[in-house]
C-alpha cells in the first residue's frame, strides 16, 4: 500500500498541487471570515464601553448625540470655575463696574410725578454712550453725563447734588432741571442753581465739540437729611428723560479722615510693556512718603501694567476705574495714542472730568487729593521724610502764621530730572538698573517758573472742581481764585522725570546739578520694589536690567 501511495505521489504530481491549493484556499477563507467578524464586533464592543461611561449623560439628554470625550471621568479634574451667578448677583456688580448706574424698578414702571410728567427712567431705557456715559438731549444742548454726587460739606452751605458732564456747547443757553428720586416717592424737582465751566476760556479749546461742566442742584429742604438714590437731568420738568445717574455718597466710615488720596489721569499705555517696572517703583515711593490710596483711571494699558495694578488692588489700597472717551471721540485702542497726542485740547478737557470725579468720590474719606502723573512725585526735602510731616508739622503752621485763612491748595514747584543714563552709561552699581528714580538723580538747576507745571495737595473741604495743575474752583469763590500756599523749596518740590527727553524742558540747553535727596529712601524702596517684582513674576533671578 505504501509502495502504491508512493508510486502515485511520484507518478502523479498533480495530486500534491491540488491538495496544497485546497488547503491554502481554506486557510484564506477562514482568515477573511475572522477579520470580517472582528470588524463587525469591535465597534459594538467599543460602543458598549462608551455607553457605560456616558450613561448619565445619555439618560438626561434628548439632544442629538455628540462625540464623547474619553479620558476625564472626574469633573474635579477640570480647571474651570463652575459658579453660576444669579441675576441679582450680576446686577450687584454694577455698583462697582458702573457706579453711575442705579439699578432699581427693573420690573415695574417706577415712581412718577403723574402719568405724563416726571417719569422714572428704567436702567434698561437709559441712552448709554461708550459704556460709562449717559446721554440727554434738550431743546438747546446735548449732554453726555458722567456722574452725580451728594455734597453735604459744611462749606457748601446746603445739601447739593453735583453733576459732572460734557456738553456740546461752550456757553450754556438754558437752565436745566433735576428730578431727584427717593425710593418709591414722587420725584423732587430742583432747578440747576449753578453751572461751572471747569475749563478756562483763556486757555483755548474754543473749537472743541465737548466741554466739561459741574452742575449744581440743591436738594429741597423738605427732604431733610435724605440723600436721593438717583437724579435725572432734563431741560424742562416734564420732558422725556433718557438718563438716570446714581448719586454717589461715599460717607466717612471712621472717626477721622485719612490724609492723602492720589488720583492718576486716564492711563493709555497699551504699547508700553516695560513701564510696568517703573510703575512699581512709583507706587512704592508714594507708599513710603505717606499716600493712603491711589486711584487709577484707565483707558487702555499693556497686560504687564494690568498685572501690577491688580497686584496692588489685592495687597494695598489701589482702585482702578475704567473709562472711555465720550461722544464721537476715537475710542479705537490702537488709534487712541495718536489721537491723544495730536488732539491735546480734547484730551485735557476730558481729564477734568476724571479729576473732579476723583475729588467727589473721596472728599468725605480723605483730607487731601493729590493729582499726579506716573512720571512725577512731590518729594519732601531736608529732614522731612513724609507728606504728613510736610503738611501738618511744617507747612500749615507757616501758612497760618503768614495769613490766618483756610488754604485750598499747597503747591509744589516743578523741576525736571533727566533721562540720560543710557546716553551717559554712568549707572550707580549699588542700585539696580530697574530703579529709575534712584538711578536718575541729575536734574535741571533751574525750576520751572512759578505756576508752571505745578502739582498740589488740594483740601477736600473746599474744592469744587480740579484742573491737572491746580484747583479750578472752590466753594463760595465766585472769582475762581482759590487760596493757595507754595512750599518753600527747601521743604519740597515736584520731581518731574523726563521720558526720552520728549518734553521741551528736557531738550533745551541744560544747567544740571546732582540731586540725591531721594536716596534717603533708597534701602526701603529697593527692598519693596524687588519684593513686588518677584511676587508679580517680573523678577525671577538676582538681577533684572531694563
C-alpha positions as CSV (number, residue, x, y, z in Angstrom):
1,X,0.0,0.0,0.0
2,X,2.8,2.3,0.9
3,X,4.5,1.5,-2.2
4,X,1.3,2.2,-4.3
5,X,0.9,5.6,-2.5
6,X,4.5,6.4,-3.1
7,X,4.1,5.4,-6.6
8,X,1.1,7.6,-7.0
9,X,2.8,10.6,-5.5
10,X,5.8,10.0,-7.6
11,X,4.0,9.3,-10.8
12,X,1.1,11.9,-10.4
13,X,2.5,15.3,-9.4
14,X,-0.9,16.9,-10.0
15,X,-2.4,15.3,-6.8
16,X,0.1,17.1,-4.5
17,X,-0.6,20.5,-6.2
18,X,-4.4,20.2,-5.8
19,X,-4.1,19.3,-2.2
20,X,-2.0,22.3,-1.4
21,X,-4.2,24.8,-3.3
22,X,-7.3,23.5,-1.4
23,X,-5.5,23.9,1.9
24,X,-4.5,27.4,1.2
25,X,-7.9,28.4,0.0
26,X,-9.4,27.0,3.2
27,X,-7.0,29.0,5.4
28,X,-7.5,32.2,3.4
29,X,-11.3,31.9,3.7
30,X,-11.1,31.3,7.4
31,X,-8.9,34.4,7.9
32,X,-11.2,36.6,5.9
33,X,-14.2,35.4,7.9
34,X,-12.4,36.1,11.2
35,X,-11.4,39.6,10.0
36,X,-14.9,40.4,8.9
37,X,-16.2,39.2,12.3
38,X,-13.7,41.4,14.1
39,X,-14.8,44.4,12.0
40,X,-18.4,43.8,12.9
41,X,-18.0,43.1,16.6
42,X,-15.2,45.6,17.6
43,X,-17.4,48.8,17.1
44,X,-20.2,47.1,19.0
45,X,-17.9,46.2,21.9
46,X,-16.3,49.7,22.0
47,X,-19.7,51.4,21.8
48,X,-20.9,49.3,24.7
49,X,-17.9,50.5,26.8
50,X,-18.5,54.1,25.7
51,X,-22.2,53.9,26.6
52,X,-21.2,52.7,30.1
53,X,-19.0,55.8,30.6
54,X,-21.8,58.2,29.3
55,X,-24.9,56.5,30.8
56,X,-25.7,59.5,32.9
57,X,-25.4,62.0,30.1
58,X,-27.4,59.8,27.7
59,X,-30.2,59.3,30.2
60,X,-30.7,63.1,30.9
61,X,-30.3,64.5,27.4
62,X,-32.6,64.2,24.4
63,X,-30.3,66.2,22.2
64,X,-28.6,64.7,19.1
65,X,-25.7,62.7,20.2
66,X,-22.3,64.5,20.0
67,X,-18.9,62.9,20.0
68,X,-17.9,61.9,23.5
69,X,-14.6,62.8,25.2
70,X,-13.0,59.8,26.9
71,X,-10.3,60.4,29.5
72,X,-11.7,62.9,32.1
73,X,-14.1,60.9,34.2
74,X,-13.9,63.1,37.3
75,X,-15.2,66.7,36.9
76,X,-12.9,67.9,39.8
77,X,-10.0,67.5,37.4
78,X,-11.4,70.3,35.1
79,X,-9.8,73.6,36.0
80,X,-12.8,75.8,35.4
81,X,-15.0,77.9,37.7
82,X,-18.4,76.4,37.6
83,X,-20.0,79.1,39.7
84,X,-23.3,80.2,38.2
85,X,-24.3,83.7,39.2
86,X,-27.9,84.6,39.7
87,X,-29.4,87.7,38.1
88,X,-29.2,89.5,41.4
89,X,-25.5,88.6,41.8
90,X,-24.7,90.0,38.4
91,X,-26.7,93.2,39.0
92,X,-25.0,93.8,42.3
93,X,-21.7,94.1,40.5
94,X,-22.9,97.1,38.6
95,X,-22.3,99.4,41.5
96,X,-18.6,98.6,41.2
97,X,-18.2,98.4,37.4
98,X,-20.6,101.2,36.6
99,X,-21.0,103.4,39.7
100,X,-23.2,105.9,37.9
101,X,-26.0,103.4,37.1
102,X,-28.7,102.9,39.8
103,X,-30.4,99.5,39.4
104,X,-34.0,99.7,40.6
105,X,-37.5,99.2,39.3
106,X,-36.4,96.9,36.5
107,X,-39.7,95.0,36.5
108,X,-42.1,97.9,37.1
109,X,-42.6,101.5,35.9
110,X,-41.0,103.0,39.0
111,X,-42.3,106.2,40.7
112,X,-43.6,109.2,38.7
113,X,-45.0,112.6,39.3
114,X,-48.1,111.8,37.2
115,X,-48.9,109.7,34.1
116,X,-47.2,112.1,31.7
117,X,-44.7,114.1,33.7
118,X,-41.7,113.2,35.8
119,X,-41.4,109.6,34.7
120,X,-38.8,107.3,36.2
121,X,-36.1,106.2,33.8
122,X,-35.7,102.4,33.9
123,X,-31.9,101.4,33.7
124,X,-32.9,99.4,30.6
125,X,-34.1,102.6,28.9
126,X,-31.2,104.8,29.5
127,X,-29.4,106.1,26.5
128,X,-25.9,104.9,27.2
129,X,-22.8,106.3,25.5
130,X,-19.5,104.5,25.2
131,X,-20.3,102.2,28.2
132,X,-19.7,104.7,31.0
133,X,-21.6,107.8,30.0
134,X,-25.3,108.6,29.7
135,X,-26.9,111.0,27.1
136,X,-29.7,113.6,27.3
137,X,-30.8,116.0,24.6
138,X,-32.7,119.1,25.5
139,X,-34.1,122.0,23.4
140,X,-30.7,123.7,23.0
141,X,-28.0,121.4,24.4
142,X,-26.8,117.8,24.3
143,X,-25.4,116.4,27.5
144,X,-23.1,113.4,27.9
145,X,-23.3,112.8,31.6
146,X,-20.6,111.0,33.7
147,X,-21.6,111.2,37.4
148,X,-23.7,112.6,40.2
149,X,-22.6,113.2,43.8
150,X,-24.1,114.3,47.1
151,X,-22.3,117.3,48.5
152,X,-23.1,117.9,52.2
153,X,-19.8,119.5,53.1
154,X,-20.3,122.4,55.7
155,X,-18.7,124.9,53.4
156,X,-21.3,124.1,50.7
157,X,-23.9,126.0,52.8
158,X,-26.6,123.4,52.0
159,X,-27.3,119.9,50.6
160,X,-26.5,119.8,46.9
161,X,-26.3,117.3,44.1
162,X,-23.3,117.9,41.8
163,X,-23.4,116.5,38.3
164,X,-20.3,116.4,36.1
165,X,-20.9,116.3,32.4
166,X,-19.7,117.1,28.9
167,X,-21.9,119.5,26.9
168,X,-21.8,120.2,23.2
169,X,-21.6,124.0,23.8
170,X,-19.0,126.2,25.5
171,X,-21.7,128.6,26.7
172,X,-24.9,127.2,28.1
173,X,-28.1,128.8,26.8
174,X,-30.6,127.2,29.1
175,X,-31.1,126.4,32.8
176,X,-31.9,122.8,33.1
177,X,-33.7,120.9,35.9
178,X,-33.0,117.9,38.1
179,X,-35.5,115.2,39.1
180,X,-34.4,113.6,42.3
181,X,-35.6,110.1,43.2
182,X,-36.1,109.0,46.8
183,X,-37.1,105.3,47.0
184,X,-40.7,104.9,45.7
185,X,-41.7,108.5,46.3
186,X,-42.6,111.0,43.6
187,X,-39.6,112.9,42.2
188,X,-38.4,116.1,43.7
189,X,-37.9,118.9,41.2
190,X,-34.9,121.2,41.5
191,X,-33.6,123.8,39.1
192,X,-29.9,124.0,38.5
193,X,-28.6,126.8,40.7
194,X,-25.0,127.0,39.4
195,X,-23.2,125.9,36.2
196,X,-19.4,125.8,36.4
197,X,-17.3,125.6,33.2
198,X,-14.3,123.7,34.5
199,X,-12.1,124.9,31.7
200,X,-10.8,128.4,31.5
201,X,-11.8,130.1,28.2
202,X,-8.4,131.9,28.2
203,X,-6.7,128.5,27.7
204,X,-8.1,128.0,24.2
205,X,-10.0,124.9,23.1
206,X,-12.7,127.2,21.7
207,X,-13.5,124.9,18.7
208,X,-13.7,121.6,20.7
209,X,-17.0,119.8,20.3
210,X,-17.4,118.8,24.0
211,X,-16.9,120.9,27.1
212,X,-16.7,119.9,30.8
213,X,-19.1,121.3,33.4
214,X,-20.2,120.9,37.0
215,X,-23.9,121.5,37.5
216,X,-25.4,122.0,41.0
217,X,-28.9,121.2,42.1
218,X,-30.0,121.9,45.7
219,X,-32.0,119.2,47.5
220,X,-35.3,120.7,48.5
221,X,-35.4,121.4,52.3
222,X,-38.5,119.4,52.9
223,X,-36.4,116.2,52.3
224,X,-34.4,116.9,55.5
225,X,-31.4,114.6,55.7
226,X,-32.4,112.3,53.0
227,X,-30.0,111.7,50.1
228,X,-31.6,110.8,46.8
229,X,-30.9,107.4,45.2
230,X,-30.5,108.8,41.8
231,X,-31.0,112.0,39.8
232,X,-32.2,112.7,36.2
233,X,-31.3,115.8,34.2
234,X,-34.0,117.3,31.9
235,X,-34.4,120.6,30.1
236,X,-38.0,121.1,31.4
237,X,-39.6,119.1,34.3
238,X,-42.0,117.1,32.1
239,X,-39.5,116.4,29.2
240,X,-38.9,112.8,28.3
241,X,-35.7,111.8,30.0
242,X,-33.0,109.3,28.9
243,X,-30.7,109.4,31.9
244,X,-30.7,108.3,35.5
245,X,-27.5,108.8,37.5
246,X,-26.9,107.0,40.7
247,X,-26.0,109.6,43.4
248,X,-22.5,108.7,44.8
249,X,-22.2,109.3,48.5
250,X,-19.1,107.6,50.0
251,X,-19.6,108.7,53.6
252,X,-16.9,108.7,56.2
253,X,-16.8,105.3,57.9
254,X,-14.3,106.1,60.6
255,X,-13.9,108.8,63.2
256,X,-11.4,110.9,61.2
257,X,-10.5,111.3,57.5
258,X,-7.3,109.7,56.3
259,X,-4.7,112.0,54.9
260,X,-3.9,111.6,51.2
261,X,-5.6,110.1,48.1
262,X,-3.6,110.2,44.8
263,X,-5.6,110.5,41.6
264,X,-4.0,109.5,38.3
265,X,-5.4,110.7,35.0
266,X,-6.6,108.1,32.5
267,X,-3.7,105.7,31.6
268,X,-3.2,105.0,27.9
269,X,-0.2,102.7,28.0
270,X,-1.2,99.7,25.8
271,X,2.0,99.7,23.9
272,X,4.4,100.3,26.8
273,X,5.2,96.9,28.3
274,X,8.3,97.9,30.3
275,X,6.7,100.8,32.1
276,X,5.2,98.3,34.5
277,X,8.6,98.1,36.2
278,X,8.7,101.9,36.7
279,X,5.1,101.9,37.9
280,X,6.1,99.6,40.8
281,X,8.8,101.9,41.9
282,X,6.5,104.9,41.6
283,X,3.7,103.3,43.7
284,X,6.2,102.1,46.4
285,X,7.7,105.5,46.7
286,X,4.3,107.1,47.2
287,X,3.6,104.5,49.9
288,X,6.8,105.4,51.7
289,X,6.0,109.1,51.5
290,X,2.6,108.6,53.1
291,X,-0.1,108.1,50.4
292,X,-3.1,106.3,51.8
293,X,-4.7,105.4,48.5
294,X,-4.1,105.7,44.7
295,X,-6.9,105.8,42.1
296,X,-6.0,105.0,38.5
297,X,-8.4,106.0,35.7
298,X,-7.7,103.6,32.8
299,X,-8.3,103.7,29.1
300,X,-6.0,101.0,27.7
301,X,-2.9,99.5,29.3
302,X,-0.5,96.7,28.5
303,X,-1.1,93.4,30.3
304,X,2.1,93.9,32.3
305,X,0.7,97.1,33.8
306,X,-2.6,95.3,34.5
307,X,-0.7,92.7,36.4
308,X,1.0,95.4,38.5
309,X,-2.2,97.3,39.2
310,X,-4.2,94.1,40.1
311,X,-1.5,93.1,42.5
312,X,-1.9,96.4,44.4
313,X,-5.6,96.1,44.3
314,X,-5.3,92.8,46.2
315,X,-2.4,93.8,48.5
316,X,-2.9,97.5,49.2
317,X,-5.3,100.4,48.6
318,X,-5.3,100.8,44.8
319,X,-8.5,101.4,42.9
320,X,-8.9,101.0,39.1
321,X,-11.7,102.9,37.3
322,X,-12.1,102.0,33.7
323,X,-13.2,104.8,31.4
324,X,-13.8,105.7,27.8
325,X,-13.8,108.9,25.9
326,X,-17.3,110.5,25.5
327,X,-19.3,111.0,22.4
328,X,-17.9,110.5,18.9
329,X,-14.2,110.7,20.1
330,X,-11.7,108.0,18.9
331,X,-12.3,105.0,21.2
332,X,-10.2,102.8,19.0
333,X,-7.5,101.3,21.2
334,X,-4.6,101.3,18.7
335,X,-5.6,104.7,17.3
336,X,-6.0,106.4,20.7
337,X,-2.3,107.1,21.4
338,X,-2.1,109.1,18.2
339,X,-5.4,110.8,18.8
340,X,-4.4,111.9,22.3
341,X,-1.1,113.1,21.0
342,X,-2.5,115.3,18.2
343,X,-5.7,116.3,19.9
344,X,-4.3,117.7,23.1
345,X,-7.1,120.1,23.8
346,X,-9.7,117.4,23.7
347,X,-7.5,115.2,26.0
348,X,-7.1,118.0,28.6
349,X,-10.9,118.8,28.6
350,X,-11.7,115.1,29.3
351,X,-9.2,114.9,32.1
352,X,-11.0,117.5,34.1
353,X,-14.0,115.1,34.3
354,X,-11.9,112.3,35.9
355,X,-10.0,114.7,38.3
356,X,-13.3,116.1,39.6
357,X,-14.9,112.7,39.8
358,X,-11.9,111.6,42.0
359,X,-12.5,114.6,44.2
360,X,-16.2,113.8,44.8
361,X,-15.6,110.1,45.2
362,X,-13.1,110.6,48.0
363,X,-13.9,114.0,49.6
364,X,-15.5,112.5,52.8
365,X,-12.8,110.0,53.4
366,X,-9.5,111.9,52.7
367,X,-8.3,115.3,53.7
368,X,-6.2,116.0,50.6
369,X,-6.5,115.0,46.9
370,X,-3.1,114.9,45.1
371,X,-3.2,114.8,41.3
372,X,0.0,113.2,39.9
373,X,1.2,111.7,36.6
374,X,3.1,108.5,36.8
375,X,6.4,110.3,35.9
376,X,6.3,112.7,38.8
377,X,6.4,112.8,42.6
378,X,6.2,115.5,45.3
379,X,9.3,114.7,47.3
380,X,9.9,116.3,50.8
381,X,13.4,117.7,51.2
382,X,15.9,118.2,54.0
383,X,15.0,116.3,57.2
384,X,11.3,116.0,56.2
385,X,10.6,112.4,55.2
386,X,6.8,112.1,54.8
387,X,3.9,114.1,53.4
388,X,2.3,114.1,56.8
389,X,5.3,115.9,58.3
390,X,5.5,118.2,55.3
391,X,1.8,119.4,55.6
392,X,1.0,119.1,59.3
393,X,4.3,119.8,61.0
394,X,6.0,122.3,58.7
395,X,3.7,124.0,56.1
396,X,0.4,124.5,58.0
397,X,2.0,126.4,60.9
398,X,4.0,128.6,58.5
399,X,1.0,129.2,56.2
400,X,-1.3,130.2,59.1
401,X,1.3,132.4,60.5
402,X,1.5,134.2,57.2
403,X,-2.3,134.5,56.8
404,X,-4.9,133.1,59.1
405,X,-7.2,131.5,56.4
406,X,-8.1,128.0,55.3
407,X,-6.0,127.2,52.3
408,X,-7.4,125.2,49.4
409,X,-4.1,124.0,47.9
410,X,-0.4,123.6,48.8
411,X,1.8,124.0,45.8
412,X,5.0,122.2,44.8
413,X,7.3,123.8,42.2
414,X,8.3,121.7,39.1
415,X,11.8,120.7,38.3
416,X,12.9,118.3,35.5
417,X,15.1,115.2,36.3
418,X,17.0,114.0,33.2
419,X,16.5,110.6,31.5
420,X,20.1,110.2,30.3
421,X,21.6,107.1,31.9
422,X,21.7,105.1,28.7
423,X,23.3,108.0,26.9
424,X,26.0,108.6,29.6
425,X,26.3,105.0,30.8
426,X,27.1,106.1,34.3
427,X,24.9,103.7,36.3
428,X,25.2,103.5,40.1
429,X,26.4,100.0,40.8
430,X,24.9,99.7,44.3
431,X,21.4,100.5,42.8
432,X,19.6,98.0,40.5
433,X,19.2,99.5,37.0
434,X,15.5,98.9,37.1
435,X,15.2,101.6,39.9
436,X,14.6,104.5,37.5
437,X,14.1,107.3,40.0
438,X,17.1,106.2,42.2
439,X,19.3,106.0,39.1
440,X,18.3,109.3,37.6
441,X,19.4,112.0,40.0
442,X,20.7,114.6,37.6
443,X,18.2,117.5,37.3
444,X,18.0,121.0,35.9
445,X,19.4,123.5,38.3
446,X,16.6,125.9,37.4
447,X,12.9,125.4,38.4
448,X,10.0,126.0,36.1
449,X,8.6,129.5,36.6
450,X,6.1,129.8,39.5
451,X,2.7,128.4,38.4
452,X,4.2,126.4,35.5
453,X,3.6,122.6,35.6
454,X,2.9,122.7,39.4
455,X,1.2,119.9,41.4
456,X,-0.5,120.3,44.7
457,X,-2.2,118.9,47.8
458,X,-5.9,120.0,47.5
459,X,-8.1,120.4,50.5
460,X,-11.3,118.3,50.0
461,X,-13.3,120.6,52.4
462,X,-13.2,123.4,49.9
463,X,-12.6,122.3,46.3
464,X,-15.4,122.4,43.8
465,X,-13.5,121.3,40.6
466,X,-10.0,120.3,39.7
467,X,-7.6,121.1,36.9
468,X,-4.5,118.9,36.4
469,X,-2.3,121.6,38.0
470,X,-4.5,123.5,40.4
471,X,-7.9,123.9,41.9
472,X,-10.2,125.3,39.2
473,X,-12.9,126.5,41.7
474,X,-13.7,126.5,45.4
475,X,-17.0,126.6,47.3
476,X,-18.1,130.2,47.8
477,X,-15.5,131.5,45.4
478,X,-17.2,133.3,42.5
479,X,-13.9,134.8,41.4
480,X,-12.4,131.4,40.9
481,X,-9.4,132.3,43.0
482,X,-8.8,129.5,45.5
483,X,-6.4,130.4,48.3
484,X,-3.1,128.6,47.9
485,X,0.3,128.4,49.5
486,X,3.6,127.5,47.9
487,X,6.0,125.1,49.6
488,X,9.4,126.5,50.4
489,X,11.9,124.9,48.0
490,X,14.0,123.7,50.9
491,X,11.0,121.7,52.1
492,X,9.5,120.1,49.0
493,X,9.4,120.2,45.2
494,X,7.9,118.2,42.3
495,X,10.4,115.8,40.7
496,X,9.3,115.5,37.1
497,X,11.1,112.7,35.3
498,X,11.9,113.2,31.6
499,X,10.8,110.4,29.3
500,X,13.3,110.0,26.5
501,X,13.7,113.8,26.5
502,X,10.4,114.4,24.8
503,X,9.4,117.3,26.9
504,X,10.9,120.7,25.9
505,X,12.2,121.1,29.4
506,X,14.4,118.1,28.8
507,X,15.8,119.2,25.5
508,X,16.6,122.8,26.0
509,X,20.2,123.8,26.9
510,X,20.6,122.5,30.4
511,X,22.3,123.7,33.5
512,X,22.4,120.4,35.5
513,X,23.1,119.6,39.2
514,X,23.2,116.3,41.1
515,X,20.2,115.9,43.5
516,X,20.4,112.7,45.5
517,X,17.7,113.7,48.0
518,X,15.6,110.6,47.0
519,X,18.4,108.3,48.1
520,X,17.2,108.8,51.7
521,X,14.6,106.2,50.9
522,X,17.0,104.0,48.9
523,X,17.1,100.9,51.0
524,X,13.4,100.7,51.9
525,X,12.5,101.5,48.3
526,X,14.8,98.9,46.7
527,X,13.6,96.2,49.1
528,X,9.9,97.0,48.5
529,X,10.2,97.1,44.7
530,X,12.3,94.0,44.5
531,X,9.8,92.1,46.6
532,X,6.9,93.2,44.4
533,X,8.7,92.3,41.2
534,X,9.3,88.8,42.5
535,X,5.7,88.5,43.7
536,X,4.4,89.6,40.3
537,X,6.7,87.4,38.3
538,X,8.8,90.1,36.7
539,X,12.0,89.3,38.7
540,X,13.0,85.6,39.0
541,X,16.8,85.9,39.2
542,X,19.1,88.0,41.3
543,X,19.2,90.8,38.8
544,X,17.0,92.5,36.2
545,X,18.1,95.0,33.7
546,X,15.8,97.1,31.6
